[in-house]
Amino acid sequence: MDTTTDNHVPLAKKIQAHIELADPVTWISPVIITLCGALASGITTGFQWTSPQHWSLALLGALMTGPLGTGFSQSINDYYDRDLDAINDPKRPIPAGLVTLGEARTNCFFLGGATLLVSCVFRQPLIVLLAVIGLVLSYMGSRNA
């Protein structure tokens, strides 16, 4: 079932719909937990309160896990749940026609790609691997739901 239309949607409403697709309320917990993890690494073993570089990395990690990674997960879930949303929540961006299926795919690729790019900034293969695993599991969970 194609639940989108080719109706013209004003740019501001389109941007708002893309943000809604990423479901910002779900970013709160991953962001806070990521910052807690950085702080918990401790002064002697990791995080230095007075280091701008450490704060930058902690905030990048929060960006990666919150708006980008969780946003990817929420967006791809909405993409695959579009038929259910058309019945249960027709005001969601895809069934409401605010975001086309192609735009929703672009949104997912952008958020997933940005997650990977940010993970590379850390220059730690394990962080990149974990980001890839998270993205793949999000895709598989949404695809098979």
C-alpha positions, -999 to +999 in steps of 0.1 A: +000+000+000+015+033-011+004+058+016+021+089+003+010+114-023+027+139-046+009+169-030+031+199-024+041+202+012+056+236+023+093+233+032+089+242+069+063+215+072+084+190+053+114+197+076+092+193+107+079+160+093+114+147+088+122+155+124+090+139+135+100+108+115+131+105+137+109+108+169+130+133+190+114+122+223+132+089+219+166+106+218+166+117+254+175+084+271+204+075+248+219+110+250+218+111+288+231+075+291+260+082+267+270+113+287+267+093+320+290+067+305+316+093+296+314+108+331+315+074+347+348+066+330+364+087+357+392+112+360+420+086+364+409+064+336+392+086+310+369+116+311+385+148+322+360+174+333+382+203+323+391+190+289+372+206+259+383+177+238+367+152+262+335+172+263+335+173+225+339+136+222+312+130+248+288+153+229+297+136+196+289+102+212+256+116+225+248+129+190+257+095+175+235+075+199+206+100+201+195+121+171+214+101+146+214+064+157+180+064+174+166+087+148+177+061+122+160+034+141+128+053+145+127+065+108+133+030+094+106+016+117+081+042+105+091+033+069+083-004+074+053+003+096+037+027+072+007+004+064+000-001+102+004+036+108-020+044+080-047+026+101-035+032+137-018+066+134-026+082+101-011+116+112+024+101+111+045+118+084+044+089+058+007+080+059-002+117+061+017+123+029+041+148+045+070+126+036+071+104+005+085+069+006+116+081-013+121+109+011+117+085+040+144+062+025+167+093+021+161+102+057+171+067+068+202+067+046+212+102+058+208+093+095+225+059+092+254+074+071+258+103+096+259+077+125+287+059+107+306+091+099+304+102+135+316+068+148+347+071+126+356+104+143+365+084+174+392+065+154+383+033+174+374+003+152+353-011+181+331+020+181+326+018+143+318-019+146+293-013+174+276+015+154+273-009+123+259-036+145+234-012+160+223+000+126+220-035+112+200-047+142+177-016+139+171-024+102+165-061+109+141-054+138+121-030+117+122-051+085+109-082+103+084-066+126 
